[in-house]
């Protein structure tokens, strides 16, 4: 395209073009975020597969089919919110305990009567 073939638009035409473009873009659906697999959740949040399956409902897990063995998928934002200490302290504490080796877990101590 050379300079002689250039298209010249008035300010009104440019405004109209911008309005039409904005309308078209408003109807375009945003890309849906990819869903996380169980393995993704394990790797990202340093938890075991068993823990993810046990807490799937709390993490917003969605089954991809009716069978009992249907794969689970998770929304990244929802999992992050559930894992946040501010969102659910009980879930974060449970995850931290699950990640610890058994021998270093604290035992629940009961009061002793010295009477």
Buried (B, 14 or more C-beta within 10 A) or exposed (E): EEEEEEEEEEEEEEEEEEEEEEEEEEEEEEEEEEBBBBEBBBEBBEBEEEBBEBBBEBBBBBEEEEEEEEEBBBBBEBBBBBBEEEEBEEBBEBBEEBEEEEEEEEEEEEEEEEE
